[in-house]
Amino acid sequence: MTSEQIKNRIHSIDIMRGVVILLMLVDHVRERFFLHMQVSDPMDVDTTSPGLFWSRFAAHFCAPTFIFLTGLSAWLYSHPANGVARSARSFLIKRGLFLIALEVTVICFSWMGYFHTIWLQVMWAIGLCMLTLALLINLPQRVLLVLGLLIVFGHNLLTPISFSPDEWGYTLWTILHDRGYISQGGLIDVKISYPVLPWIGVILLGYCAGPLYAPSRDSDDRKQWLVGLGLACVALFAILRGFNIYGETLPWQQFASSSETLMSVFNVTKYPPSLSFLLITLAMMFFGLWLFERPLNRFLNALRTFGSVPMFFYIVHLYALLVLYAIGHAIYGANQGRYFGVDHIGWIWLIAALLALALYWPTQWFSAYKRKSKKPWLKYL
């Protein structure tokens, strides 16, 4: 493989991250300025407009892509281009603990501007997944693959299992599978927003996909694999979801309009992510990785910039939204019931686009700074 092919390969990963980061931005703008139009999980097709439904659905691609690529990146860390293998365990442990610490401090504060409830969300989930991968990383890759597949395909069988808050095992099961509070009524409430068991399966599969990006792997062969994996996921989704066989707690229904029926088919559960959710989102990720493995142009380079420093952008955009909401609320007050907000989903996409443009330059600066700097702490951002 030529050096140019290796660069294109790595660029495709950053570009894919950049795409989902911008989709994440749209969803977080929605949570700031469209919260008066709340959505459930799964969404209520009867009460959710198509624009809001598909805007929320677009955000479904973020967490699976981030976590799968985290596993893939761990394999790349263990197998650098210079051919000298190294263990990723130490890095995974330190990075995982760092992400959990960020979640309960800097990130949690960014949502409300004060500490009342600690929401353990995607960074917490990624951190725990990294710690789990560190624990299992020395197992044979085939064992990790089987374990990842068993978790991703089998965790829906665990849906009937539940614990009440006063039962032994409630806290552990809430962390692994059921969304809910693990501490409530004290000084600070703690809520598990991202049950981690299915995501552990995803990071294991991402790690096992690492050899697709080995320096010795032919680009055309990798692209064939990516397309094949994407098509396989779509086919399984079509069969399992299309016939309401398995993999989703809410069967799709026939509605009066084809638009609502289509929404019902794609109305998949995120907390925890159902098999149907993971199949369709990972399918689009595979297609994206295939599509973006090409020479850079100006647009792709911009996406690559966003994806090259995802943690920096994640933190900065949350605080930018906190400040913007405070300014809007100070000027206009609570114009949407309890909240300040806009009255059409189109405004959400416009605000997100303008914010992405405004944050591009600081993101570009930090990306260049991180690339040139030798400071070891920067690799955690």
LOGU-169697 format. One record per residue (C-alpha): residue number from 1; x, y, z negated; residue in three letters. Coordinates in steps of 0.001 Angstrom, whole numbers, plus 500000, padded with zeros to 6 digits. Each point is the difference from the previous one (the first is absolute). Example, Ala and Ser with C-alpha at 12.3 -4.5 7.8 and 13.67 -1.06 7.14 Angstrom:
<recs>
[rec 1; [512300; 495500; 492200]; 'ala']
[rec 2; [501370; 503440; 500660]; 'ser']
</recs>
This chain:
<recs>
[rec 1; [500000; 500000; 500000]; 'met']
[rec 2; [501316; 503443; 500917]; 'thr']
[rec 3; [500326; 502828; 497472]; 'ser']
[rec 4; [497209; 501833; 501823]; 'glu']
[rec 5; [497661; 497018; 499611]; 'gln']
[rec 6; [500794; 499803; 496283]; 'ile']
[rec 7; [499183; 503711; 499628]; 'lys']
[rec 8; [496686; 499547; 501847]; 'asn']
[rec 9; [499176; 497050; 497748]; 'arg']
[rec 10; [500538; 501978; 496812]; 'ile']
[rec 11; [498293; 503086; 501438]; 'his']
[rec 12; [496861; 497944; 500626]; 'ser']
[rec 13; [499763; 499205; 496273]; 'ile']
[rec 14; [500344; 503661; 499013]; 'asp']
[rec 15; [497534; 501062; 502700]; 'ile']
[rec 16; [497461; 497476; 498727]; 'met']
[rec 17; [500453; 501387; 496500]; 'arg']
[rec 18; [499582; 503516; 501378]; 'gly']
[rec 19; [496670; 499110; 501611]; 'val']
[rec 20; [498513; 498569; 496815]; 'val']
[rec 21; [501385; 502871; 497918]; 'ile']
[rec 22; [498013; 502441; 502134]; 'leu']
[rec 23; [496891; 497800; 499688]; 'leu']
[rec 24; [500589; 499998; 496246]; 'met']
[rec 25; [500174; 503799; 500113]; 'leu']
[rec 26; [496561; 500147; 501621]; 'val']
[rec 27; [498566; 497747; 497294]; 'asp']
[rec 28; [501525; 502029; 497188]; 'his']
[rec 29; [498685; 503231; 501518]; 'val']
[rec 30; [496604; 498262; 500031]; 'arg']
[rec 31; [500380; 499153; 496317]; 'glu']
[rec 32; [500762; 503649; 499253]; 'arg']
[rec 33; [497536; 501880; 502189]; 'phe']
[rec 34; [497278; 497441; 500800]; 'phe']
[rec 35; [499619; 498309; 496638]; 'leu']
[rec 36; [496386; 501115; 499783]; 'his']
[rec 37; [499414; 497417; 502765]; 'met']
[rec 38; [501414; 497055; 498106]; 'gln']
[rec 39; [500364; 496551; 501525]; 'val']
[rec 40; [499727; 496656; 498257]; 'ser']
[rec 41; [502049; 496876; 500614]; 'asp']
[rec 42; [498814; 498430; 502205]; 'pro']
[rec 43; [498270; 503053; 501422]; 'met']
[rec 44; [496234; 500416; 500135]; 'asp']
[rec 45; [499189; 499996; 503711]; 'val']
[rec 46; [496508; 501395; 499333]; 'asp']
[rec 47; [501300; 503176; 498378]; 'thr']
[rec 48; [503445; 500503; 501569]; 'thr']
[rec 49; [500189; 502009; 503220]; 'ser']
[rec 50; [502010; 498490; 502877]; 'pro']
[rec 51; [502588; 502786; 499791]; 'gly']
[rec 52; [500563; 499431; 496290]; 'leu']
[rec 53; [499929; 496208; 500398]; 'phe']
[rec 54; [502661; 499856; 502716]; 'trp']
[rec 55; [502133; 502621; 498254]; 'ser']
[rec 56; [500025; 497837; 496903]; 'arg']
[rec 57; [500532; 496841; 502052]; 'phe']
[rec 58; [503072; 501565; 501646]; 'ala']
[rec 59; [501562; 500343; 496548]; 'ala']
[rec 60; [499660; 496246; 499471]; 'his']
[rec 61; [503106; 499514; 502152]; 'phe']
[rec 62; [502267; 501832; 497556]; 'cys']
[rec 63; [500518; 497651; 497044]; 'ala']
[rec 64; [500392; 496758; 502019]; 'pro']
[rec 65; [502553; 501645; 502282]; 'thr']
[rec 66; [501982; 501559; 497154]; 'phe']
[rec 67; [500131; 496777; 497991]; 'ile']
[rec 68; [500716; 497670; 502939]; 'phe']
[rec 69; [502795; 502290; 501193]; 'leu']
[rec 70; [501360; 500194; 496447]; 'thr']
[rec 71; [500501; 496255; 500125]; 'gly']
[rec 72; [501483; 500193; 503483]; 'leu']
[rec 73; [502362; 502776; 498910]; 'ser']
[rec 74; [501142; 497862; 497052]; 'ala']
[rec 75; [501031; 497302; 502484]; 'trp']
[rec 76; [501854; 502593; 502085]; 'leu']
[rec 77; [501768; 501191; 496839]; 'tyr']
[rec 78; [501072; 496413; 499309]; 'ser']
[rec 79; [501138; 499500; 503601]; 'his']
[rec 80; [501685; 503242; 501148]; 'pro']
[rec 81; [501116; 500512; 503587]; 'ala']
[rec 82; [503661; 499522; 499021]; 'asn']
[rec 83; [499245; 496350; 499316]; 'gly']
[rec 84; [501068; 499985; 496330]; 'val']
[rec 85; [497063; 498575; 498049]; 'ala']
[rec 86; [499170; 501422; 496572]; 'arg']
[rec 87; [497293; 499503; 497400]; 'ser']
[rec 88; [497108; 502443; 499910]; 'ala']
[rec 89; [498953; 498926; 496494]; 'arg']
[rec 90; [501705; 502807; 498092]; 'ser']
[rec 91; [498726; 502666; 502391]; 'phe']
[rec 92; [496458; 498593; 499923]; 'leu']
[rec 93; [499947; 500021; 496192]; 'ile']
[rec 94; [501334; 503556; 499683]; 'lys']
[rec 95; [497812; 501307; 502825]; 'arg']
[rec 96; [496910; 498209; 498666]; 'gly']
[rec 97; [500440; 501411; 496492]; 'leu']
[rec 98; [500673; 503436; 501491]; 'phe']
[rec 99; [496744; 499913; 501981]; 'leu']
[rec 100; [497976; 498949; 496954]; 'ile']
[rec 101; [501572; 502818; 497969]; 'ala']
[rec 102; [499160; 502492; 502754]; 'leu']
[rec 103; [496418; 498730; 500135]; 'glu']
[rec 104; [499277; 500558; 496315]; 'val']
[rec 105; [501692; 503401; 499860]; 'thr']
[rec 106; [500574; 502175; 503073]; 'val']
[rec 107; [497365; 498417; 502244]; 'ile']
[rec 108; [497290; 499577; 497368]; 'cys']
[rec 109; [500319; 503658; 498981]; 'phe']
[rec 110; [499677; 501116; 503639]; 'ser']
[rec 111; [496429; 498740; 500299]; 'trp']
[rec 112; [498388; 502136; 497310]; 'met']
[rec 113; [502745; 502316; 498739]; 'gly']
[rec 114; [499772; 498484; 496523]; 'tyr']
[rec 115; [500150; 496609; 498263]; 'phe']
[rec 116; [496661; 498514; 499021]; 'his']
[rec 117; [499960; 496730; 501915]; 'thr']
[rec 118; [502953; 498094; 501412]; 'ile']
[rec 119; [498899; 498538; 503308]; 'trp']
[rec 120; [502280; 497133; 500982]; 'leu']
[rec 121; [499788; 500221; 503769]; 'gln']
[rec 122; [502052; 499155; 503063]; 'val']
[rec 123; [503440; 500924; 498624]; 'met']
[rec 124; [499322; 497879; 496946]; 'trp']
[rec 125; [498973; 497133; 502284]; 'ala']
[rec 126; [503110; 500360; 502165]; 'ile']
[rec 127; [502181; 500149; 496889]; 'gly']
[rec 128; [498525; 496798; 498548]; 'leu']
[rec 129; [500261; 498301; 503401]; 'cys']
[rec 130; [503689; 500920; 500174]; 'met']
[rec 131; [500593; 498597; 496516]; 'leu']
[rec 132; [498218; 496782; 500983]; 'thr']
[rec 133; [502021; 499714; 503215]; 'leu']
[rec 134; [503183; 500532; 497977]; 'ala']
[rec 135; [498965; 497112; 497748]; 'leu']
[rec 136; [499308; 497658; 502943]; 'leu']
[rec 137; [502568; 501171; 502521]; 'ile']
[rec 138; [502411; 497076; 499560]; 'asn']
[rec 139; [497347; 497431; 500921]; 'leu']
[rec 140; [500291; 498498; 503491]; 'pro']
[rec 141; [498351; 502186; 502600]; 'gln']
[rec 142; [497575; 497241; 500962]; 'arg']
[rec 143; [498805; 499828; 496397]; 'val']
[rec 144; [499476; 503772; 499945]; 'leu']
[rec 145; [498073; 499774; 503282]; 'leu']
[rec 146; [497700; 497267; 498714]; 'val']
[rec 147; [499456; 501861; 496731]; 'leu']
[rec 148; [499212; 503242; 501842]; 'gly']
[rec 149; [497527; 498254; 502308]; 'leu']
[rec 150; [498322; 498206; 497094]; 'leu']
[rec 151; [499481; 503289; 498162]; 'ile']
[rec 152; [498780; 501984; 503016]; 'val']
[rec 153; [497671; 497273; 501279]; 'phe']
[rec 154; [498936; 498547; 496672]; 'gly']
[rec 155; [499472; 502885; 497600]; 'his']
[rec 156; [496391; 500533; 501134]; 'asn']
[rec 157; [499201; 496641; 498388]; 'leu']
[rec 158; [500754; 501660; 496656]; 'leu']
[rec 159; [497244; 502620; 500378]; 'thr']
[rec 160; [497474; 498154; 497753]; 'pro']
[rec 161; [502474; 500074; 497102]; 'ile']
[rec 162; [499510; 502943; 497658]; 'ser']
[rec 163; [500671; 500985; 496409]; 'phe']
[rec 164; [498210; 502441; 497738]; 'ser']
[rec 165; [502151; 502610; 498212]; 'pro']
[rec 166; [499768; 498152; 496687]; 'asp']
[rec 167; [501211; 496673; 501428]; 'glu']
[rec 168; [503561; 498691; 499909]; 'trp']
[rec 169; [501515; 500294; 503462]; 'gly']
[rec 170; [498031; 503106; 500996]; 'tyr']
[rec 171; [503041; 502289; 500251]; 'thr']
[rec 172; [502083; 497555; 502034]; 'leu']
[rec 173; [497113; 499201; 502337]; 'trp']
[rec 174; [499232; 503681; 500471]; 'thr']
[rec 175; [503617; 500622; 500983]; 'ile']
[rec 176; [500007; 497044; 502388]; 'leu']
[rec 177; [496546; 499926; 501540]; 'his']
[rec 178; [497204; 502130; 498519]; 'asp']
[rec 179; [500016; 503777; 500117]; 'arg']
[rec 180; [499194; 501650; 496672]; 'gly']
[rec 181; [501151; 501661; 496790]; 'tyr']
[rec 182; [502552; 498247; 497815]; 'ile']
[rec 183; [499887; 502771; 497384]; 'ser']
[rec 184; [497094; 502346; 499355]; 'gln']
[rec 185; [498854; 502292; 497236]; 'gly']
[rec 186; [503426; 500879; 498665]; 'gly']
[rec 187; [502202; 503003; 500591]; 'leu']
[rec 188; [500565; 499017; 503654]; 'ile']
[rec 189; [497949; 497515; 502008]; 'asp']
[rec 190; [501795; 497557; 502297]; 'val']
[rec 191; [498282; 498644; 503109]; 'lys']
[rec 192; [501264; 497395; 502452]; 'ile']
[rec 193; [499011; 501349; 503406]; 'ser']
[rec 194; [502108; 497568; 502043]; 'tyr']
[rec 195; [499787; 496371; 498813]; 'pro']
[rec 196; [503323; 498546; 501119]; 'val']
[rec 197; [499579; 496275; 500718]; 'leu']
[rec 198; [499116; 500308; 503723]; 'pro']
[rec 199; [502701; 502643; 500464]; 'trp']
[rec 200; [502585; 497570; 498614]; 'ile']
[rec 201; [499027; 497688; 502844]; 'gly']
[rec 202; [500441; 502836; 502484]; 'val']
[rec 203; [503500; 500959; 498807]; 'ile']
[rec 204; [501069; 496359; 500143]; 'leu']
[rec 205; [498787; 499741; 503596]; 'leu']
[rec 206; [501794; 503245; 500824]; 'gly']
[rec 207; [503245; 498595; 498603]; 'tyr']
[rec 208; [499540; 496810; 502015]; 'cys']
[rec 209; [499478; 502084; 503156]; 'ala']
[rec 210; [503428; 501566; 499526]; 'gly']
[rec 211; [501817; 497597; 502365]; 'pro']
[rec 212; [497970; 501487; 502870]; 'leu']
[rec 213; [502171; 503087; 499481]; 'tyr']
[rec 214; [503333; 498221; 499694]; 'ala']
[rec 215; [502734; 501678; 502112]; 'pro']
[rec 216; [500332; 496790; 501996]; 'ser']
[rec 217; [496284; 499877; 500878]; 'arg']
[rec 218; [499180; 500822; 503591]; 'asp']
[rec 219; [497700; 503005; 500367]; 'ser']
[rec 220; [497652; 498296; 502470]; 'asp']
[rec 221; [499722; 496958; 497749]; 'asp']
[rec 222; [499149; 502204; 497007]; 'arg']
[rec 223; [497358; 501873; 501987]; 'lys']
[rec 224; [498404; 496711; 501052]; 'gln']
[rec 225; [499852; 498940; 496367]; 'trp']
[rec 226; [498469; 503321; 498944]; 'leu']
[rec 227; [497310; 499817; 502671]; 'val']
[rec 228; [499346; 496348; 499199]; 'gly']
[rec 229; [499642; 500709; 496279]; 'leu']
[rec 230; [497672; 502911; 500736]; 'gly']
[rec 231; [497821; 497894; 502302]; 'leu']
[rec 232; [499913; 497148; 497488]; 'ala']
[rec 233; [498805; 502364; 497265]; 'cys']
[rec 234; [497314; 501452; 502279]; 'val']
[rec 235; [498842; 496528; 501022]; 'ala']
[rec 236; [499764; 498824; 496393]; 'leu']
[rec 237; [498149; 503175; 499050]; 'phe']
[rec 238; [497561; 499502; 502884]; 'ala']
[rec 239; [499275; 496412; 498969]; 'ile']
[rec 240; [499912; 500320; 496223]; 'leu']
[rec 241; [498297; 503394; 499875]; 'arg']
[rec 242; [497945; 499607; 503168]; 'gly']
[rec 243; [498270; 496886; 498677]; 'phe']
[rec 244; [500068; 501145; 496350]; 'asn']
[rec 245; [501944; 496840; 499134]; 'ile']
[rec 246; [502569; 501136; 497439]; 'tyr']
[rec 247; [502254; 502845; 498989]; 'gly']
[rec 248; [497573; 502790; 499100]; 'glu']
[rec 249; [497605; 500370; 497079]; 'thr']
[rec 250; [497467; 502097; 501953]; 'leu']
[rec 251; [498605; 498304; 503150]; 'pro']
[rec 252; [499483; 502298; 502976]; 'trp']
[rec 253; [496418; 500645; 501094]; 'gln']
[rec 254; [498117; 500920; 503132]; 'gln']
[rec 255; [498804; 503624; 499858]; 'phe']
[rec 256; [497611; 501938; 502200]; 'ala']
[rec 257; [502863; 501697; 501832]; 'ser']
[rec 258; [503128; 498423; 501479]; 'ser']
[rec 259; [502068; 502703; 498263]; 'ser']
[rec 260; [498806; 498955; 496541]; 'glu']
[rec 261; [500408; 496308; 500858]; 'thr']
[rec 262; [503615; 500622; 501038]; 'leu']
[rec 263; [500567; 501892; 496771]; 'met']
[rec 264; [498585; 497054; 498075]; 'ser']
[rec 265; [502393; 497568; 501721]; 'val']
[rec 266; [503016; 502132; 499061]; 'phe']
[rec 267; [498725; 500825; 496512]; 'asn']
[rec 268; [502654; 497999; 498180]; 'val']
[rec 269; [501018; 500010; 496340]; 'thr']
[rec 270; [503211; 501744; 498917]; 'lys']
[rec 271; [499994; 499502; 496195]; 'tyr']
[rec 272; [501331; 497335; 499989]; 'pro']
[rec 273; [500640; 499694; 503741]; 'pro']
[rec 274; [497948; 497201; 501500]; 'ser']
[rec 275; [501406; 497615; 502591]; 'leu']
[rec 276; [497939; 501812; 502658]; 'ser']
[rec 277; [501483; 503323; 498873]; 'phe']
[rec 278; [503547; 498658; 500266]; 'leu']
[rec 279; [499482; 498243; 503326]; 'leu']
[rec 280; [498726; 503056; 501868]; 'ile']
[rec 281; [502400; 502489; 498430]; 'thr']
[rec 282; [503104; 497859; 500422]; 'leu']
[rec 283; [498947; 499260; 503587]; 'ala']
[rec 284; [500090; 503713; 500820]; 'met']
[rec 285; [503367; 500303; 498239]; 'met']
[rec 286; [501461; 497219; 502166]; 'phe']
[rec 287; [498706; 501689; 503142]; 'phe']
[rec 288; [501416; 503312; 498798]; 'gly']
[rec 289; [503451; 498532; 499376]; 'leu']
[rec 290; [499906; 498525; 503505]; 'trp']
[rec 291; [498869; 503276; 501555]; 'leu']
[rec 292; [502536; 502206; 498212]; 'phe']
[rec 293; [503087; 497959; 500841]; 'glu']
[rec 294; [501078; 502294; 502786]; 'arg']
[rec 295; [502345; 502961; 500520]; 'pro']
[rec 296; [499100; 503073; 497986]; 'leu']
[rec 297; [498213; 503001; 501450]; 'asn']
[rec 298; [499093; 503205; 498166]; 'arg']
[rec 299; [496684; 498665; 498675]; 'phe']
[rec 300; [501411; 496659; 498859]; 'leu']
[rec 301; [502938; 501767; 498391]; 'asn']
[rec 302; [497598; 502131; 497969]; 'ala']
[rec 303; [498225; 496851; 498810]; 'leu']
[rec 304; [503380; 498430; 499220]; 'arg']
[rec 305; [500903; 503029; 497881]; 'thr']
[rec 306; [496865; 499615; 497874]; 'phe']
[rec 307; [500672; 496281; 499613]; 'gly']
[rec 308; [503676; 500354; 499149]; 'ser']
[rec 309; [499333; 501553; 496564]; 'val']
[rec 310; [496538; 498721; 499016]; 'pro']
[rec 311; [500398; 500515; 496245]; 'met']
[rec 312; [501058; 503626; 500435]; 'phe']
[rec 313; [496988; 500718; 502212]; 'phe']
[rec 314; [497679; 498083; 497666]; 'tyr']
[rec 315; [500885; 502090; 496959]; 'ile']
[rec 316; [500189; 503349; 501811]; 'val']
[rec 317; [496651; 499624; 501754]; 'his']
[rec 318; [498209; 499053; 496765]; 'leu']
[rec 319; [501211; 503137; 498251]; 'tyr']
[rec 320; [499249; 502114; 503077]; 'ala']
[rec 321; [496417; 498731; 499896]; 'leu']
[rec 322; [499778; 500671; 496252]; 'leu']
[rec 323; [501033; 503630; 500545]; 'val']
[rec 324; [497761; 500480; 503052]; 'leu']
[rec 325; [496990; 498644; 498131]; 'tyr']
[rec 326; [500684; 502289; 497027]; 'ala']
[rec 327; [500218; 503013; 502323]; 'ile']
[rec 328; [496799; 499057; 501822]; 'gly']
[rec 329; [498141; 499407; 496752]; 'his']
[rec 330; [501224; 503347; 498603]; 'ala']
[rec 331; [498774; 501868; 503081]; 'ile']
[rec 332; [496740; 498189; 500828]; 'tyr']
[rec 333; [499123; 498193; 496795]; 'gly']
[rec 334; [498225; 496641; 499864]; 'ala']
[rec 335; [498111; 500322; 503279]; 'asn']
[rec 336; [499211; 496268; 500295]; 'gln']
[rec 337; [498327; 499092; 496723]; 'gly']
[rec 338; [502816; 499366; 497515]; 'arg']
[rec 339; [502667; 500379; 502665]; 'tyr']
[rec 340; [501489; 502455; 502423]; 'phe']
[rec 341; [499928; 498568; 503483]; 'gly']
[rec 342; [499128; 500264; 503666]; 'val']
[rec 343; [496750; 498944; 501608]; 'asp']
[rec 344; [501174; 497972; 503014]; 'his']
[rec 345; [502514; 497184; 500461]; 'ile']
[rec 346; [501486; 501886; 502946]; 'gly']
[rec 347; [501398; 502560; 497576]; 'trp']
[rec 348; [501831; 497186; 498192]; 'ile']
[rec 349; [501852; 498999; 503155]; 'trp']
[rec 350; [500802; 503641; 500775]; 'leu']
[rec 351; [501352; 500667; 496493]; 'ile']
[rec 352; [502067; 496808; 500187]; 'ala']
[rec 353; [501439; 500992; 503386]; 'ala']
[rec 354; [500952; 503463; 498764]; 'leu']
[rec 355; [501527; 498596; 496824]; 'leu']
[rec 356; [501996; 497439; 501987]; 'ala']
[rec 357; [501415; 502816; 502131]; 'leu']
[rec 358; [500843; 502080; 496927]; 'ala']
[rec 359; [501736; 497090; 498268]; 'leu']
[rec 360; [501910; 498813; 503064]; 'tyr']
[rec 361; [502902; 502419; 499546]; 'trp']
[rec 362; [500722; 499243; 496328]; 'pro']
[rec 363; [499655; 496299; 500815]; 'thr']
[rec 364; [502425; 500366; 502916]; 'gln']
[rec 365; [502455; 501871; 497778]; 'trp']
[rec 366; [499880; 497362; 497266]; 'phe']
[rec 367; [500335; 497173; 502529]; 'ser']
[rec 368; [503173; 501581; 501408]; 'ala']
[rec 369; [501318; 500714; 496499]; 'tyr']
[rec 370; [499405; 496421; 498867]; 'lys']
[rec 371; [501664; 498611; 503117]; 'arg']
[rec 372; [503153; 502092; 499490]; 'lys']
[rec 373; [500241; 499886; 496214]; 'ser']
[rec 374; [501929; 497320; 498127]; 'lys']
[rec 375; [498036; 500467; 496761]; 'lys']
[rec 376; [498780; 496546; 498912]; 'pro']
[rec 377; [496769; 501226; 498370]; 'trp']
[rec 378; [498691; 501212; 503367]; 'leu']
[rec 379; [499452; 496434; 501201]; 'lys']
[rec 380; [497120; 499757; 497527]; 'tyr']
[rec 381; [498181; 502774; 501862]; 'leu']
</recs>
